[in-house]
Amino acid sequence: MVYPEDRLPPLDRAFYAGVRKGMTKVGEVVVPPREAATFDVPAGHVFRIVGVDGPQVGDLNLWNAANLAERFYSGKTRALHGTHVTVGDRLWSALPYLRPMATITADTLDWYGFDGDGAGVHDVIGTRCDPYTNRLLSGGDYHHCCHSNLTRALARRLGTAFEAAEPHVHDVLNVFMCTGFERDEGRYIMKASPVRPGDFLELFAEIDLIGALSACPGGDCGSGHSSDAASCFPLRVDILRPRAEALAGWRPPEVSSYAPL
């Protein structure tokens, strides 16, 4: 491995197990099909992305609530943890900050592993469907690509124009998405997600977060995306507060201490 896991800051699994005991739900956001919504998670809280009525994947963006320049860095997360993430993996922030933004604490799809085609669930290898690539490949315009959905949702959250919000939208964690690389030619492949109603991916917020989640217009992404033809379903984000004693002694991680010359 390029980045040996034993060189990363240690993961206190007992701490995160304790966090999960006796949590109280304090909020929820429902993301409509082919749309996106934002949500806020205070540091030390947990958010859970839940499948609701049918197989649906979601595209997730995260920002530091106090500084949008510090945002989820899918490429470094992939380099540190691999192409697909699950319990114990962290979502890292962009340079020059480079610290854990969230830590995965539960994953009801961890049983899937990697299938015979080399595909797994919750990837950080794909980007997000976007109207620019859609126009490049099809010649047509489609306004419910995840990029567009995330941008509109963030613009509403910030009270800004679409054009002002768009530069903050970034490569995503593809929640529930089943993907891999073709063995013969190494091309990116998508398969129908195995997500079922009630399945969830759960994360502990290491810092104050703004999240945005798009319910992808590809539905389970088994046949494609950026389309009104696929069956699509809502997603739900639950916000949960741990017991105060479970957080005793915990502090948000500091940004990188590297000092440029």
JOLINJO-V960700 format. One line per field, one symbol per residue. phi: phi as a letter, one per 20 degrees, with the letter a starting at -180 (. if undefined). psi: psi as a letter, one per 30 degrees, with the letter a starting at -180 (. if undefined). A space follows every 50 residues. Layout:
BEGIN
phi: ???
psi: ???
END
This chain:
BEGIN
phi: .fdfffefgfdeffffffgfemfdfdabcdefgmccbdbdcfgndcccec fddafbdcdddccffeaffecgdffffffecofcdbgneddeeffeelbf ebcfdbbfdffflcefenecdmecdeebfbfffgfgednddcddfggfgf ffffgffemdfgffegfefbgdeefmfdbacgffdmefcccgfefcgnfb ddcefecfcddccdegfemelfcqblbeeffccfccdedcdffgffdgne cgfefgegdff
psi: kejkffflkkkieeeeeeefjhlkkfllkkjlkglllllkjlkglkkkkk kdfljklkkkkklkffjffjlkjeeeeeeeflfklakflljlllkgeilk elkkfkjfgffebkafggkakilhelbkklfeeeeeffglkkggleeeee eeeeeeefhlleeeeeffklklkjkfkjlakkeefgkklklkkgklkfll kkkkjflkkklkkkjkffcfgffaahkgfkkllllkjkkkklkeffgkfk kkkllkgkjl.
END
